[in-house]
Amino acid sequence: MPWETLPGTAAGAAVASLLVALAIASVWLAVGASNQARASLEARVRRLHGPGRTVTTTAPSSGGAWFSRLGARVRPWLPEKESALRDELAQAGFRSRHAVEGFVVAQVTLATGLPALYLAGALWFEPDGTRLVGSLLALTALGFALPGAVASRRARARRGEIQRSLPEALDLLVTCVEAGLGLDAALRRVADELSDHRAPLGSELRLTHLEVAAGIPRAEALHRLARRTGIDDLRSLVAVLVQTERFGTSVAQALRTQAESMRTTRQLRAEQAAGESPVKLSAILVVFLLPCLVMVVLSGAAVRVYHALFQGGLGG
């Protein structure tokens, strides 16, 4: 359909949608370019000061300033349970101080951008009004719910990885403590070992060690670790370590007891999963295999009944 035949409102809506998409793309490109420039500046400073020194750059970041101004505008729109949302985003791996603001911006962007892009394309085909309104409402709901679904899925996957790597990490922590290392040095050693395998638990333990080195009390840093991960076994481990530090008991003995308890819990979970597998398989067999078996068994009888009723009757 030529452009001249479009109504004025349709052309305006299409142009507005295109401008919105271009504005969103330009903003994200600007933020990405600012972050890349900051990373390049930090690399240059490290080359000047040497690879062994930790350098903190104070270069202005337009992306950070933009997010700060945006956070001030978005904060009144944040949900009431902002701390719960921040914990969920941290469990998904988004630990930035602007993570909640970015989440809300992503919701608003998708909730407005998807319907705008659909409207810009749908106006060329003159769709039915009721269908157009329903599609726009569905896309708005999808765009609003998509960031939460992505964050929840990533948080579940990350918690699963941490849960699987926790027993080995605890065994390594017991070995380091029994070898004579302090708890902080043992945490650093375990974090280094797990970071070589790109395990999320390694980065979390490294962050805990850095918090303790920065002056945060060890108990508070451990509680932050448990809150960032959302793992029940890690919460119990943190409780044991805090009680050990408070009452002055043996750290190695407490860690060994906790490792044995966690190993038993892991075995029980494996047995529970093995016990649930026949039930899940039976549901799959009933849904997919049983209809095929019924068709195969009854097909021969159906053919015989057909021949007896129709061909036999006509032949008689």
C-alpha positions as CSV (number, residue, x, y, z in Angstrom):
1,M,0.0,0.0,0.0
2,P,1.6,3.4,-0.9
3,W,2.5,5.8,1.8
4,E,0.2,8.6,0.4
5,T,-2.9,6.5,1.0
6,L,-2.2,6.1,4.7
7,P,-4.3,8.3,7.0
8,G,-2.5,11.1,8.7
9,T,-2.8,9.5,12.1
10,A,-1.4,6.2,10.8
11,A,1.6,8.0,9.3
12,G,2.2,9.9,12.4
13,A,2.0,6.8,14.6
14,A,4.4,5.0,12.3
15,V,6.9,7.9,12.3
16,A,6.6,8.2,16.1
17,S,7.2,4.5,16.6
18,L,10.3,4.7,14.4
19,L,11.6,7.7,16.3
20,V,11.0,5.9,19.6
21,A,13.0,2.8,18.4
22,L,15.8,5.0,17.1
23,A,15.9,6.9,20.4
24,I,16.1,3.7,22.5
25,A,18.9,2.3,20.2
26,S,20.9,5.6,20.4
27,V,20.6,5.7,24.2
28,W,21.9,2.1,24.7
29,L,24.6,2.6,22.1
30,A,25.8,5.7,24.0
31,V,25.8,3.9,27.3
32,G,27.8,1.0,25.7
33,A,30.3,3.4,24.1
34,S,30.8,5.2,27.4
35,N,31.5,1.8,29.2
36,Q,33.9,0.8,26.5
37,A,35.7,4.1,26.7
38,R,36.0,3.7,30.5
39,A,37.3,0.2,30.2
40,S,39.9,1.4,27.7
41,L,41.0,4.2,30.0
42,E,41.4,1.7,32.9
43,A,43.5,-0.6,30.7
44,R,45.8,2.3,29.8
45,V,46.2,3.3,33.4
46,R,47.0,-0.2,34.4
47,R,49.7,-0.4,31.7
48,L,51.2,2.8,33.0
49,H,51.2,1.8,36.7
50,G,52.1,-1.9,36.1
51,P,49.9,-5.1,36.1
52,G,50.4,-5.8,39.8
53,R,48.6,-2.7,41.1
54,T,45.0,-2.1,41.6
55,V,44.0,1.2,40.0
56,T,40.8,3.1,40.5
57,T,40.0,5.6,37.8
58,T,38.0,8.7,38.4
59,A,37.1,9.5,34.8
60,P,33.6,10.8,34.4
61,S,31.2,8.3,33.0
62,S,28.3,9.7,31.0
63,G,26.5,6.3,31.2
64,G,26.7,6.3,35.0
65,A,25.6,9.9,35.3
66,W,22.7,9.1,32.9
67,F,21.7,6.1,35.0
68,S,21.9,8.2,38.2
69,R,19.5,10.8,36.8
70,L,17.3,8.1,35.4
71,G,17.2,6.4,38.8
72,A,16.1,9.6,40.5
73,R,13.1,9.8,38.0
74,V,12.3,6.1,38.1
75,R,12.6,5.5,41.9
76,P,9.0,6.8,42.6
77,W,7.7,4.1,40.2
78,L,9.6,1.3,41.9
79,P,7.6,-1.5,43.5
80,E,7.0,-1.6,47.2
81,K,9.2,-4.7,47.6
82,E,12.3,-3.1,46.1
83,S,14.7,-5.0,48.4
84,A,13.2,-8.3,47.3
85,L,13.5,-7.3,43.7
86,R,17.1,-6.3,44.3
87,D,17.9,-9.6,45.9
88,E,16.3,-11.5,43.0
89,L,18.4,-9.5,40.5
90,A,21.5,-10.2,42.6
91,Q,20.7,-13.9,42.6
92,A,20.5,-13.6,38.8
93,G,23.9,-12.0,38.7
94,F,22.9,-8.4,38.3
95,R,24.7,-6.7,41.3
96,S,24.9,-3.2,39.9
97,R,23.6,-0.4,42.1
98,H,21.4,0.6,39.2
99,A,20.0,-2.9,38.6
100,V,16.5,-2.1,39.9
101,E,16.3,1.1,37.9
102,G,17.5,-0.7,34.8
103,F,14.9,-3.5,35.4
104,V,12.1,-0.9,35.5
105,V,13.5,0.9,32.5
106,A,13.6,-2.4,30.6
107,Q,10.0,-3.1,31.6
108,V,8.8,0.3,30.4
109,T,10.8,0.1,27.2
110,L,9.5,-3.3,26.2
111,A,6.0,-2.5,27.3
112,T,5.9,0.6,25.0
113,G,8.4,-0.5,22.3
114,L,6.9,-3.8,21.3
115,P,3.4,-2.4,20.7
116,A,4.8,0.6,18.9
117,L,6.8,-1.6,16.5
118,Y,3.8,-3.8,16.0
119,L,1.6,-0.8,15.3
120,A,4.1,0.6,12.8
121,G,4.0,-2.6,10.8
122,A,0.3,-3.4,11.3
123,L,-0.9,-0.1,9.9
124,W,0.3,-1.0,6.5
125,F,-2.2,-3.9,6.3
126,E,-5.2,-2.2,7.8
127,P,-6.0,-4.9,10.5
128,D,-9.3,-5.2,12.2
129,G,-9.7,-2.8,15.1
130,T,-10.6,-5.3,17.7
131,R,-7.8,-7.6,16.7
132,L,-5.3,-4.7,16.7
133,V,-6.3,-3.6,20.2
134,G,-6.0,-7.1,21.5
135,S,-2.6,-7.6,20.0
136,L,-1.4,-4.3,21.4
137,L,-2.6,-5.2,24.9
138,A,-1.0,-8.7,24.7
139,L,2.3,-7.2,23.5
140,T,2.2,-4.6,26.3
141,A,1.6,-7.4,28.9
142,L,4.4,-9.5,27.3
143,G,6.9,-6.6,27.3
144,F,6.1,-5.8,30.9
145,A,6.5,-9.4,32.1
146,L,9.5,-10.4,29.9
147,P,12.3,-8.9,32.1
148,G,10.9,-10.6,35.2
149,A,10.7,-13.9,33.4
150,V,14.2,-13.6,32.1
151,A,15.6,-12.6,35.5
152,S,13.7,-15.4,37.3
153,R,15.0,-18.0,34.8
154,R,18.6,-16.8,35.1
155,A,18.3,-16.7,38.9
156,R,17.1,-20.4,38.9
157,A,19.9,-21.5,36.6
158,R,22.5,-19.6,38.7
159,R,21.2,-21.1,42.0
160,G,21.4,-24.5,40.4
161,E,25.0,-24.0,39.4
162,I,25.9,-22.7,42.9
163,Q,24.0,-25.7,44.5
164,R,25.9,-28.2,42.4
165,S,29.3,-26.6,43.1
166,L,28.7,-26.0,46.9
167,P,29.7,-29.5,48.2
168,E,33.0,-29.5,46.4
169,A,33.7,-26.0,47.5
170,L,33.0,-26.9,51.1
171,D,35.3,-29.9,51.0
172,L,38.0,-27.7,49.6
173,L,37.4,-25.2,52.3
174,V,37.7,-27.9,55.0
175,T,41.0,-29.0,53.5
176,C,42.4,-25.4,53.4
177,V,41.3,-24.8,57.0
178,E,42.8,-28.0,58.3
179,A,46.0,-27.3,56.4
180,G,46.5,-24.2,58.6
181,L,44.9,-21.3,56.6
182,G,42.7,-18.8,58.2
183,L,39.0,-18.6,57.2
184,D,39.6,-15.5,55.1
185,A,42.6,-17.0,53.3
186,A,40.7,-20.2,52.8
187,L,37.8,-18.4,51.3
188,R,40.2,-16.6,48.9
189,R,41.8,-19.9,48.0
190,V,38.5,-21.5,47.2
191,A,37.3,-18.5,45.3
192,D,40.5,-18.6,43.1
193,E,40.0,-22.4,42.5
194,L,36.4,-22.0,41.5
195,S,37.0,-18.9,39.4
196,D,39.3,-20.9,37.2
197,H,36.2,-23.0,36.2
198,R,34.0,-19.9,35.8
199,A,31.7,-21.0,38.6
200,P,29.3,-18.4,40.0
201,L,30.1,-19.5,43.5
202,G,33.7,-18.5,42.9
203,S,32.8,-14.9,42.1
204,E,30.4,-14.7,45.1
205,L,33.2,-16.0,47.5
206,R,35.7,-13.5,45.9
207,L,33.2,-10.7,46.5
208,T,32.8,-11.8,50.1
209,H,36.5,-11.8,50.6
210,L,36.8,-8.3,49.2
211,E,34.1,-7.1,51.5
212,V,35.9,-8.5,54.5
213,A,39.2,-7.0,53.3
214,A,37.4,-3.6,52.9
215,G,36.4,-3.5,56.6
216,I,33.0,-5.0,56.6
217,P,32.5,-7.4,59.5
218,R,32.8,-11.0,58.5
219,A,29.4,-12.0,59.8
220,E,27.7,-9.3,57.8
221,A,29.7,-10.2,54.7
222,L,28.6,-13.8,55.1
223,H,25.0,-12.9,55.6
224,R,25.3,-10.8,52.4
225,L,26.6,-13.9,50.6
226,A,23.7,-15.9,51.7
227,R,21.2,-13.2,50.6
228,R,22.9,-12.8,47.2
229,T,22.7,-16.5,46.4
230,G,19.4,-17.5,47.9
231,I,20.6,-21.1,48.7
232,D,19.3,-22.7,51.9
233,D,22.4,-24.9,52.3
234,L,24.6,-21.8,52.1
235,R,22.4,-20.0,54.7
236,S,22.9,-22.9,57.1
237,L,26.7,-22.8,56.4
238,V,26.8,-19.1,57.1
239,A,24.9,-19.6,60.3
240,V,27.4,-22.2,61.4
241,L,30.4,-20.0,60.6
242,V,28.9,-17.0,62.4
243,Q,28.2,-19.1,65.5
244,T,31.7,-20.6,65.4
245,E,33.2,-17.1,65.3
246,R,30.9,-15.9,68.1
247,F,31.6,-18.8,70.5
248,G,35.2,-19.5,69.5
249,T,34.8,-23.1,68.6
250,S,36.8,-25.0,66.1
251,V,36.2,-23.8,62.5
252,A,37.6,-27.0,61.0
253,Q,35.4,-29.3,63.0
254,A,32.3,-27.2,62.3
255,L,33.0,-27.2,58.6
256,R,33.6,-30.9,58.5
257,T,30.3,-31.6,60.3
258,Q,28.5,-29.2,57.9
259,A,30.2,-30.9,54.9
260,E,29.0,-34.4,56.1
261,S,25.5,-33.0,56.6
262,M,25.4,-31.4,53.2
263,R,26.7,-34.6,51.6
264,T,23.9,-36.5,53.2
265,T,21.3,-33.9,52.1
266,R,22.7,-34.1,48.6
267,Q,22.3,-37.9,48.6
268,L,18.7,-37.7,49.9
269,R,17.9,-35.2,47.1
270,A,19.3,-37.6,44.5
271,E,17.3,-40.4,45.9
272,Q,14.2,-38.2,45.9
273,A,14.8,-37.3,42.3
274,A,15.3,-41.0,41.4
275,G,12.0,-41.9,43.2
276,E,10.1,-39.2,41.3
277,S,11.3,-40.3,37.9
278,P,8.9,-43.3,37.5
279,V,5.9,-41.0,38.1
280,K,7.1,-38.5,35.6
281,L,7.9,-41.2,33.0
282,S,4.4,-42.8,33.6
283,A,2.8,-39.4,32.7
284,I,4.9,-39.2,29.5
285,L,4.0,-42.8,28.6
286,V,0.3,-42.2,29.2
287,V,0.2,-39.0,27.1
288,F,2.4,-40.1,24.2
289,L,2.8,-43.9,24.1
290,L,-0.5,-45.2,25.2
291,P,-2.5,-43.6,22.3
292,C,-0.1,-45.2,19.8
293,L,-0.5,-48.6,21.4
294,V,-4.2,-48.3,21.4
295,M,-4.2,-47.4,17.7
296,V,-1.9,-50.3,16.9
297,V,-3.9,-52.9,18.9
298,L,-7.4,-51.7,17.7
299,S,-6.4,-51.2,14.0
300,G,-6.5,-54.9,13.2
301,A,-9.9,-55.4,15.0
302,A,-11.3,-52.3,13.2
303,V,-10.3,-53.7,9.8
304,R,-12.0,-57.0,10.6
305,V,-15.1,-55.3,11.8
306,Y,-15.2,-53.1,8.6
307,H,-14.9,-56.2,6.4
308,A,-17.5,-58.1,8.3
309,L,-20.1,-55.3,8.3
310,F,-19.7,-53.8,4.9
311,Q,-17.9,-56.1,2.5
312,G,-19.5,-59.2,3.9
313,G,-22.9,-57.7,3.9
314,L,-22.5,-56.5,0.3
315,G,-21.2,-59.8,-0.9
316,G,-24.2,-61.6,0.7
